Amino acid sequence: MNDYFPILAIDGGAASGKSSTSKAVAEKLGFMHVDTGSHYRTLTLALLRKGIGLDNIDLIPAKLSEIHLTSVVKGQEARLAINGFVPADKELRTQEVNEVVSQFAALPEVRQALFQYQRDQAEIALKEGFEGLVMEGRDIGSVIFPETPLRFFFHADPEIRAKRREKQGQQDKIEQRDAIDSTRKAAPLTCPQGATQVDTAHHTLGEVIQIILNAIRAFRNKVQP
Ligand code: CDP
């Protein structure tokens, strides 16, 4: 990967504002957007359909070998296809998926299965002619692209985040997921060292987008020969 290609890493807990910001930045700057939460959700859905649940979670490592990952780019967005199939958003955000995704995502084998796939998204973005990559998740600045200088960590009051989720009409125990995500051994949700912290409860979406755009402008001024 060349040093001029901007890779923007946005991490944070559930409903912290990562998706709306990432989508808007991708649109404004012609970046490819990758939501790694949807990767974990897609894998979870595929495993649920193979009869895996919390009581037989130990079967996951063996089942992962039956799962083939590819990328489908549509508009600004790159989506994970499992065995050639990209599930619809609403299938990924059911209560059934919400309830087990963090337990599945805590397994090192599951994270390992996605590690190279997620790093490869930068090459895909470059090859597809995008101006950069914006990737959102829990461990992007800490594990997937720790080398990028464009690392952000979003947070907001839990009550505000719960309200945002309610507005989206979803049944989701976000505090419970955050607790599992923050305390797991493999790639826990944490603010990466040197990342810019943004409290999204105290800024409008427009202001948050501006903070990111300013950082990308500064990055470009610095790396451009
Ligand atoms: O939309 P929301 O912020 O609620 O969640 P998401 O980004 O769709 O992520 C769903 C779950 O996937 C998280 O609660 C984590 O357990 C897991 N995840 C992860 O472990 N690492 C990532 N990079 C992204 C998501």
Residues whose N, C-alpha, C, O or C-beta is under 5 A from the ligand:
A	BS01	CDP	G13 A14 A15 T36 G37 S38 Y40 V101 S102 A105 E136 G137 R138 D139 R177 D181
